[in-house]
Amino acid sequence: MTDIDVDQAPALDEGQEPSNVDWMQVHEVRNFGRRAMAAGVDIILLMILYIVFDTSMGTLIHLKYRDPRPRPHVVVNTVPVVTGWHLMVYIAVCFLYFILLEWRMGWTVGKLLFSVRVVTMDEERISLGQSVIRNLMRAFDGLPYVIPYVMALSSVIAGANRQRWGDRLAKTLVVDSV
């Protein structure tokens, strides 16, 4: 993809909304590979958080419900599993990770490492509402869950502005960091 000088970008006609502009001409929108690597970093960080959370919650549950009677012949499964309210808390933390960082900073740790950020169609900082919309749509973008993010991949590849469905609804873009 070639860089296009912003001065050569099409000017907005009177009454034309910024969402009608072909942003591929105005700003080099990041390709899928960089976005995928940034998402991979975020997923790894959240997996580490899951392991820490899962282990600590499993240890607390184990200590609370430990059977004091010794049974040397019984093999106990020591792998903790986050279920019920623990899982709901973890899912909420994951959504808050994306929502709050993208709203306040414009990036997550993965996006920062791969020099991309989330902006509005006017290349301004996104609002809290836009961040909530784009990140709650991850549940839809992740479909089908057997092969995750096929919906997001198809919309990023097919869309003119390389937006997943959450970005389209929230009117946001993932672009190069400046």
C-alpha angles and dihedrals in degrees: 000000000000125000114246121207110246089224088064092052117115114270118236114257116226108281093012112134119225089238088067093059118100098242091192085074097043102042132011102249111209118261123243094258095062092044091049092050091049090050089049091056091049091049091050091050091049091047090054088050089050092052092050092044093043094048094047093046091045091051092049092048091046091051092047097048101030115144106234093203112098113237109174093176094057118088110215121207104237096185106109118220125201109225139152116008091357090062092047090053091050093049090049090051090051092052091045090052091060098034098049099039094047092045097047102030106018091235146058123225090268093049090049092052092050095041100244130124140185118249139164121259086267089054092248128132111284122248125241089253092053091049091050092049096047093047099043086053088064086087089062095037088054093063130153093039092200088069102019123223098011088134091051093045093050093048093047093049096042099038122094092226097038092245127156117221093267090055092048093052093043092043092234136137135206106225141163115290113245 
